[in-house]
Structure formats: structure tokens, C-alpha cells
Amino acid sequence: MSPLQHAILWSAVLAGLAQAHEHHDDKIPDGEGISPDPIDSTLWIHIILQIVAWGIIFPTGMVLGIVRSRWHVPLQAVGVVLAIIAYFLGHAHKGRQFAPNVHAKFANTLGFMLAAQIGIGIFLKLHLEKGIFGRIRRPIVVGHGVLGKLMPVVSWTQMLFGGITAMGYCRDDHLGQCLAHFIMGSAFIGYGIVLTIIMLAGQLWLRRSGRSQEFFDSLLIAAWGCVNTFTEHRWGQAWRGNDLQHTSMGIVWWCAGLLGMWLSKKRNGAPKRNLIPAIVVIMTGWAMSAHPQNLELSTHVHITFGYTLMAAGAARIVEISFVLKDQSSISKRHVEEVNSFQYLTPFLLYASGFLFMGATEEQMALLSNLEVTHVSYILLLYSVAFLMFLFVNVLLHIYASYVWPIEKKSMILPKDEPAANGIANGGLQGRDRQRVRDAEEFELTGLMSDNEGDASEGSGSGRRKEAV
């Protein structure tokens, strides 16, 4: 059987796995999402293997693919094997039963994406370039990269769906507040991840963009505020609960976002730092900490969440105004150099996200019935934030180790290079411009043909050949 036939076969098998789904629900009480049975060992193994595969191995493999490491394919292959084993275990468990749920339905999408990635990856490795294959190769390379970078996002979504399904949460009247907590909590974590990436690996890209970090922050804040303004209340109906507070928060976001974008440039068009996004984060934290709650535990968790978010905004103000002094980086020439204080804001955003996701009314009711104190619970959520922050830093360290080896000093800018607020419309010259291009090349250069590779080497990059 040829390699292409193997690719088609594996894609068909995985697609079939994505569609096959069977669960019994004869023990589930009316109106409930799960049966009262405990989760058995088989399902626990399913959960652990899926977290390892989708939460650790695949993101690590994605980074190795970006830097064209020879370990990319072997690691992803291990992840695929674990995911397939876990899939079958998820259908072989006993104990707790589940009603039809979003976790099972979204598994189909995830399975098709994984099958597509495997099929495309094998196709690219075959270097089929004659006829129609040569014409479609470039779009397929781009699609493979885009799909690979989407995988961590959809994996995170599916893991959240899995946790919700396992507990039978977010059904009927609980759905609205569940969506608010998990979407906004994930947004805070995502914001923290973006800040971490920009801080440790994105300064050259930020310089070439001709924009300050606050422009992009303000743009997202304004867009999010517009969505919140028109979705937090069902227009035409009576105002209920916290509708007014959520809607007014959305109005503040888009108003402040517009101001932040306006203040992100000087009169000559050069990027300029500002404090508007940090102020919005502080105001959001203050508003969230004042949300009225029905349980004492929920009140404590929401207050801690609000204070953590306010601390993140305050830390950002100190960072911009006093640590960086309105510059884009701590050093004028070594743009990868980071002050220890700069790690504080991203970490607090991670912690804020986990605190908010862990504060749904169903979770709070369960923990209150179990007599879990807010101190213990908050410390556990902070522990998860520490681990997430560690994992993101490890991935960025792997990326930087390949792209900017220390001995090459490829991140040092020339002495006459202005570091304040970035460089509008580029500004790097000669070898420095080449180093920027090297740092931003697409992840799948290693999948190109030998002729393509020779052309790339001829451009002066001087990069080592990838071991295939």
C-alpha cells in the first residue's frame, strides 16, 4: 500500500471514529444531564489521556512544527495514538451515564480536524508536485499551518465541554451564566497568553507592525464591548438581575477601546503606549467584585477574582509607566530581555480567568454542600494558573531556543536602532531585516521540496537543513 493510500485510510478511520458515538442513558433522572453513578476508572483514564494528548502533546508538537524540528512528526504521532486509545475508552466506560451533550457532538468536529491534519501532513511529506498537486501545494501548506494553530483553541474548548458534561452542568436555566463565566474566563486566559507571547517572542513582529501593544488591546476591547452591549440583555424584555451592569460594562469597553486606539499613535504616526486597556481591566475587576451573590463562598471567590483582575491592571500601569517608561521593551538593543515585573500582569490574567471559570453557580453550590472553604478553593485555582503559566513559558522557551539561539545573538538590534514604542512601517535594515524575516517564516518550510529548499537557502538565511 502506497503512502498516499495510507494517508487516505487513516483519515477515513479517524473520520469514522468521529462519527461513531453511542451512550446509554436509561439511568439518568428526568431533567438531569447525568446519572448518579460515579465516574469509573475507565472514564478517568479517558480523561487523563485526552488531557495529555490534546492539552500537552499537540500544543508542544505545534511549536516544534513552527520551528521545523525533526521531533514534530514523532511527537504528534504519539498524540494521535493516545487520542485514539482515549476515544475508545470513552465509549467503553461503565458507571456514570450522560444525556446527549455538546462534548459528544463537538468531538465530531475535532475528529475531522485531526483527520484532515494527518492527511494533509502525509501529503506534504510525499512532495507531490506534478500537475494539479503542484498548483494546490501552497494553499495546502497554508491551510495546514492555520489548522494546526487552531487546534489548541478547539482542544481547550473541547476540554471545557468535557468537564461541563462530566458534572452535568450548564443545562436549562444555568446555560446563560455558564456561557458568561467560561467565555469571559477563557478570554482573560487568552489575553494573558497573548501578552506572554508578545513579551517573550513577539517584539520583532510588534515593531514591524508599526503599532503599539495598546492599539491591538484597545481594538479587541472595543469589539468585545460592542458584543456585550447588545447580547447581555434580551432587548424588548424587562431588565433582570445583572443585565444592566453587564450592558453598561460593555458600553464602557467600546468607549474606552475607541479612546485607546486613538491614543496609540503619535502625531507623526509612530506607535505610542497608553494606559487605557489597563484602566479598563481595573474597572472590570471592580465591577465583577461587586456582583451580588447568593452564597458566601461565591461572594468570596468573586471578590478575589475582582481583586486579582484589578491587580493585573495596576501591574500593567506600573510596567508601562515606570518599568518600561513608555518604551516597547526593557532594552534598546536586546529586545528579548524581560524585567521580572513584566511577568506579573500575564500571570494575574491567567489566575483571573481560572477564578472566573470556577465561580459558576452550580460549582459554588456543590462546593458549599461539601463545606469546602473559599481559601482552599482559591489556592487550588491559583495552582492551576501557575501550571498553565509554566506550560506557556516552556513552549515559548522551546520556540526561542530554535529561532534565536543565544550564541548567534540574533535578537540584538544595531546601536542606532530606536527602541521606543516600535518602528512604524518597518525600519530594520540589512542583516537585521533578514533576521526579522527568519524569525517570522512560516512553520512548514521543512515540508517544501528540495528545489524550494535550495531557493530558500539561496536567499541568505544560512539555516541548517532539517532532518526528515
Secondary structure by P-SEA (a helix, b strand, c coil): ccaaaaaaaaaaaaaaaaabbbbbccccccccccccccccaaaaaaaaaaaaacccaaaaaaaaaaacccaaaaaaaaaaaaaaaaaaaaaacccccccccccccaaaaaaaaaaaaaaaaaaaaacccccccccaaaaaaaaaaaaaaaaaaaaaaaaaaaaaaaaccccccaaaaaaaaaaaaaaaaaaaaaaaaaacccaaaaaaacccaaaaaaaaaaaaaaaaaccccccccccccaaaaaaaaaaaaaaaaaaaaaacccccccbbbbcaaaaaaaaaaaaaaacccccaaaaaaaaaaaaaaaaaaaaaaaaaccccccccccccccccccccccaaaaaaaaaaaaaaaaccaaaaaaaaaacccaaaaaaaaaaaaaaaaaaaaaaaaaaaaaaccccccccccccccccccccccccccaaaaaaaaaaccccccccccaaaaaaaaacccccccccc
